[in-house]
């Protein structure tokens, strides 16, 4: 984590797909459309705003 002892939102976005995508189960129709869990998670991360400090 670049020498830091804390994480930032960019760290989470960078590691989420390889760390979590295999845990997502898609409906069969998603497989037929060739949509992968990696794609779903990446799109979700793209759309969600990062939390901000209060």
N, CA, C and O atoms as CSV, one atom per row, in Angstrom:
chain,resi,resn,atom,element,x,y,z
A,1,UNK,N,N,0.821,-1.189,0.000
A,1,UNK,CA,C,0.000,0.000,0.000
A,1,UNK,C,C,0.863,1.250,0.000
A,1,UNK,O,O,0.589,2.218,0.709
A,2,UNK,N,N,1.880,1.206,-0.788
A,2,UNK,CA,C,2.742,2.369,-1.013
A,2,UNK,C,C,3.380,2.898,0.261
A,2,UNK,O,O,3.556,4.108,0.403
A,3,UNK,N,N,3.728,2.016,1.190
A,3,UNK,CA,C,4.404,2.432,2.408
A,3,UNK,C,C,3.511,3.052,3.467
A,3,UNK,O,O,4.004,3.516,4.495
A,4,UNK,N,N,2.211,3.067,3.235
A,4,UNK,CA,C,1.285,3.644,4.214
A,4,UNK,C,C,0.834,2.582,5.198
A,4,UNK,O,O,0.877,1.391,4.889
A,5,UNK,N,N,0.403,2.998,6.381
A,5,UNK,CA,C,-0.162,2.059,7.353
A,5,UNK,C,C,-1.676,2.240,7.442
A,5,UNK,O,O,-2.293,1.937,8.463
A,6,UNK,N,N,-2.257,2.738,6.361
A,6,UNK,CA,C,-3.706,2.924,6.257
A,6,UNK,C,C,-4.088,2.753,4.791
A,6,UNK,O,O,-3.228,2.795,3.911
A,7,UNK,N,N,-5.367,2.564,4.534
A,7,UNK,CA,C,-5.830,2.422,3.152
A,7,UNK,C,C,-6.618,3.659,2.740
A,7,UNK,O,O,-7.184,4.373,3.567
A,8,UNK,N,N,-6.632,3.878,1.447
A,8,UNK,CA,C,-7.412,4.972,0.878
A,8,UNK,C,C,-8.387,4.361,-0.133
A,8,UNK,O,O,-8.192,3.221,-0.556
A,9,UNK,N,N,-9.424,5.089,-0.525
A,9,UNK,CA,C,-10.405,4.524,-1.458
A,9,UNK,C,C,-9.787,3.944,-2.728
A,9,UNK,O,O,-10.272,2.937,-3.244
A,10,UNK,N,N,-8.744,4.553,-3.227
A,10,UNK,CA,C,-8.098,4.035,-4.440
A,10,UNK,C,C,-7.490,2.652,-4.213
A,10,UNK,O,O,-7.458,1.835,-5.134
A,11,UNK,N,N,-7.009,2.379,-3.001
A,11,UNK,CA,C,-6.483,1.049,-2.675
A,11,UNK,C,C,-7.597,0.011,-2.777
A,11,UNK,O,O,-7.413,-1.065,-3.347
A,12,UNK,N,N,-8.746,0.349,-2.217
A,12,UNK,CA,C,-9.888,-0.567,-2.246
A,12,UNK,C,C,-10.309,-0.828,-3.685
A,12,UNK,O,O,-10.536,-1.976,-4.067
A,13,UNK,N,N,-10.413,0.222,-4.477
A,13,UNK,CA,C,-10.810,0.056,-5.879
A,13,UNK,C,C,-9.800,-0.795,-6.646
A,13,UNK,O,O,-10.187,-1.591,-7.502
A,14,UNK,N,N,-8.533,-0.636,-6.353
A,14,UNK,CA,C,-7.494,-1.391,-7.061
A,14,UNK,C,C,-7.504,-2.872,-6.699
A,14,UNK,O,O,-7.184,-3.714,-7.538
A,15,UNK,N,N,-7.866,-3.199,-5.468
A,15,UNK,CA,C,-7.790,-4.582,-4.999
A,15,UNK,C,C,-9.127,-5.310,-4.954
A,15,UNK,O,O,-9.151,-6.531,-4.798
A,16,UNK,N,N,-10.221,-4.604,-5.084
A,16,UNK,CA,C,-11.541,-5.223,-4.917
A,16,UNK,C,C,-11.818,-6.314,-5.942
A,16,UNK,O,O,-12.250,-7.406,-5.573
A,17,UNK,N,N,-11.582,-6.046,-7.203
A,17,UNK,CA,C,-11.910,-7.037,-8.235
A,17,UNK,C,C,-11.125,-8.333,-8.040
A,17,UNK,O,O,-11.744,-9.396,-7.994
A,18,UNK,N,N,-9.797,-8.304,-7.922
A,18,UNK,CA,C,-9.099,-9.576,-7.736
A,18,UNK,C,C,-9.399,-10.255,-6.400
A,18,UNK,O,O,-9.295,-11.476,-6.290
A,19,UNK,N,N,-9.771,-9.473,-5.389
A,19,UNK,CA,C,-10.010,-10.052,-4.066
A,19,UNK,C,C,-11.433,-10.558,-3.873
A,19,UNK,O,O,-11.650,-11.482,-3.088
A,20,UNK,N,N,-12.409,-9.978,-4.568
A,20,UNK,CA,C,-13.811,-10.258,-4.249
A,20,UNK,C,C,-14.617,-10.847,-5.408
A,20,UNK,O,O,-15.604,-11.540,-5.161
A,21,UNK,N,N,-14.238,-10.602,-6.639
A,21,UNK,CA,C,-15.066,-10.989,-7.786
A,21,UNK,C,C,-15.426,-12.472,-7.788
A,21,UNK,O,O,-16.527,-12.834,-8.201
A,22,UNK,N,N,-14.531,-13.323,-7.340
A,22,UNK,CA,C,-14.813,-14.762,-7.341
A,22,UNK,C,C,-15.926,-15.136,-6.360
A,22,UNK,O,O,-16.440,-16.253,-6.419
A,23,UNK,N,N,-16.305,-14.229,-5.465
A,23,UNK,CA,C,-17.357,-14.494,-4.480
A,23,UNK,C,C,-18.747,-14.102,-4.979
A,23,UNK,O,O,-19.740,-14.362,-4.300
A,24,UNK,N,N,-18.828,-13.487,-6.145
A,24,UNK,CA,C,-20.104,-13.026,-6.684
A,24,UNK,C,C,-20.689,-14.110,-7.579
A,24,UNK,O,O,-20.028,-14.597,-8.496
A,25,UNK,N,N,-21.938,-14.481,-7.302
A,25,UNK,CA,C,-22.651,-15.458,-8.130
A,25,UNK,C,C,-23.633,-14.714,-9.024
A,25,UNK,O,O,-24.488,-13.969,-8.545
A,26,UNK,N,N,-23.500,-14.924,-10.306
A,26,UNK,CA,C,-24.388,-14.274,-11.258
A,26,UNK,C,C,-25.508,-15.212,-11.677
A,26,UNK,O,O,-25.357,-16.433,-11.654
A,27,UNK,N,N,-26.627,-14.625,-12.058
A,27,UNK,CA,C,-27.746,-15.415,-12.584
A,27,UNK,C,C,-27.331,-16.016,-13.929
A,27,UNK,O,O,-26.487,-15.456,-14.628
A,28,UNK,N,N,-27.929,-17.156,-14.290
A,28,UNK,CA,C,-27.554,-17.816,-15.553
A,28,UNK,C,C,-27.680,-16.916,-16.779
A,28,UNK,O,O,-26.873,-17.021,-17.703
A,29,UNK,N,N,-28.678,-16.034,-16.803
A,29,UNK,CA,C,-28.826,-15.173,-17.979
A,29,UNK,C,C,-27.643,-14.218,-18.150
A,29,UNK,O,O,-27.359,-13.764,-19.259
A,30,UNK,N,N,-26.969,-13.924,-17.065
A,30,UNK,CA,C,-25.775,-13.090,-17.169
A,30,UNK,C,C,-24.650,-13.865,-17.861
A,30,UNK,O,O,-23.895,-13.304,-18.655
A,31,UNK,N,N,-24.550,-15.143,-17.555
A,31,UNK,CA,C,-23.533,-15.988,-18.198
A,31,UNK,C,C,-23.795,-16.074,-19.698
A,31,UNK,O,O,-22.875,-16.005,-20.512
A,32,UNK,N,N,-25.085,-16.226,-20.046
A,32,UNK,CA,C,-25.449,-16.324,-21.459
A,32,UNK,C,C,-25.043,-15.053,-22.199
A,32,UNK,O,O,-24.612,-15.108,-23.351
A,33,UNK,N,N,-25.182,-13.919,-21.537
A,33,UNK,CA,C,-24.803,-12.633,-22.134
A,33,UNK,C,C,-23.301,-12.376,-22.017
A,33,UNK,O,O,-22.817,-11.319,-22.421
A,34,UNK,N,N,-22.567,-13.338,-21.467
A,34,UNK,CA,C,-21.106,-13.267,-21.302
A,34,UNK,C,C,-20.672,-12.103,-20.412
A,34,UNK,O,O,-19.643,-11.468,-20.644
A,35,UNK,N,N,-21.484,-11.843,-19.388
A,35,UNK,CA,C,-21.139,-10.832,-18.391
A,35,UNK,C,C,-20.486,-11.561,-17.229
A,35,UNK,O,O,-21.054,-12.503,-16.676
A,36,UNK,N,N,-19.297,-11.123,-16.866
A,36,UNK,CA,C,-18.538,-11.783,-15.808
A,36,UNK,C,C,-18.667,-11.018,-14.499
A,36,UNK,O,O,-18.973,-9.826,-14.492
A,37,UNK,N,N,-18.433,-11.708,-13.402
A,37,UNK,CA,C,-18.494,-11.056,-12.092
A,37,UNK,C,C,-17.451,-9.944,-11.991
A,37,UNK,O,O,-17.677,-8.945,-11.308
A,38,UNK,N,N,-16.321,-10.106,-12.657
A,38,UNK,CA,C,-15.301,-9.047,-12.684
A,38,UNK,C,C,-15.890,-7.758,-13.263
A,38,UNK,O,O,-15.666,-6.664,-12.744
A,39,UNK,N,N,-16.647,-7.917,-14.351
A,39,UNK,CA,C,-17.244,-6.760,-15.014
A,39,UNK,C,C,-18.279,-6.080,-14.118
A,39,UNK,O,O,-18.328,-4.853,-14.036
A,40,UNK,N,N,-19.099,-6.884,-13.453
A,40,UNK,CA,C,-20.136,-6.339,-12.574
A,40,UNK,C,C,-19.504,-5.556,-11.431
A,40,UNK,O,O,-19.919,-4.434,-11.140
A,41,UNK,N,N,-18.519,-6.133,-10.792
A,41,UNK,CA,C,-17.872,-5.468,-9.664
A,41,UNK,C,C,-17.136,-4.202,-10.109
A,41,UNK,O,O,-17.196,-3.181,-9.424
A,42,UNK,N,N,-16.453,-4.260,-11.234
A,42,UNK,CA,C,-15.743,-3.080,-11.741
A,42,UNK,C,C,-16.721,-1.947,-12.040
A,42,UNK,O,O,-16.434,-0.787,-11.745
A,43,UNK,N,N,-17.863,-2.272,-12.619
A,43,UNK,CA,C,-18.873,-1.249,-12.907
A,43,UNK,C,C,-19.456,-0.674,-11.622
A,43,UNK,O,O,-19.680,0.532,-11.523
A,44,UNK,N,N,-19.698,-1.522,-10.657
A,44,UNK,CA,C,-20.201,-1.056,-9.364
A,44,UNK,C,C,-19.215,-0.089,-8.714
A,44,UNK,O,O,-19.610,0.967,-8.221
A,45,UNK,N,N,-17.956,-0.443,-8.715
A,45,UNK,CA,C,-16.933,0.433,-8.137
A,45,UNK,C,C,-16.825,1.750,-8.899
A,45,UNK,O,O,-16.563,2.798,-8.309
A,46,UNK,N,N,-17.026,1.687,-10.192
A,46,UNK,CA,C,-16.963,2.900,-11.005
A,46,UNK,C,C,-18.116,3.846,-10.663
A,46,UNK,O,O,-17.935,5.064,-10.630
A,47,UNK,N,N,-19.290,3.286,-10.411
A,47,UNK,CA,C,-20.483,4.105,-10.163
A,47,UNK,C,C,-20.592,4.639,-8.740
A,47,UNK,O,O,-21.146,5.716,-8.521
A,48,UNK,N,N,-20.074,3.904,-7.789
A,48,UNK,CA,C,-20.220,4.326,-6.391
A,48,UNK,C,C,-19.204,5.404,-6.028
A,48,UNK,O,O,-18.020,5.276,-6.341
A,49,UNK,N,N,-19.660,6.457,-5.373
A,49,UNK,CA,C,-18.698,7.471,-4.936
A,49,UNK,C,C,-17.864,6.952,-3.765
A,49,UNK,O,O,-18.351,6.186,-2.933
A,50,UNK,N,N,-16.630,7.372,-3.715
A,50,UNK,CA,C,-15.761,7.001,-2.590
A,50,UNK,C,C,-16.206,7.766,-1.349
A,50,UNK,O,O,-16.653,8.908,-1.454
A,51,UNK,N,N,-16.089,7.155,-0.186
A,51,UNK,CA,C,-16.445,7.888,1.036
A,51,UNK,C,C,-15.501,9.069,1.244
A,51,UNK,O,O,-14.341,9.041,0.833
A,52,UNK,N,N,-16.020,10.087,1.880
A,52,UNK,CA,C,-15.215,11.281,2.156
A,52,UNK,C,C,-15.017,11.431,3.654
A,52,UNK,O,O,-15.841,10.976,4.449
A,53,UNK,N,N,-13.937,12.061,4.028
A,53,UNK,CA,C,-13.672,12.327,5.451
A,53,UNK,C,C,-14.712,13.308,5.975
A,53,UNK,O,O,-15.178,14.190,5.254
A,54,UNK,N,N,-15.058,13.138,7.222
A,54,UNK,CA,C,-16.055,14.035,7.826
A,54,UNK,C,C,-15.413,15.214,8.468
A,54,UNK,O,O,-16.105,16.067,9.023
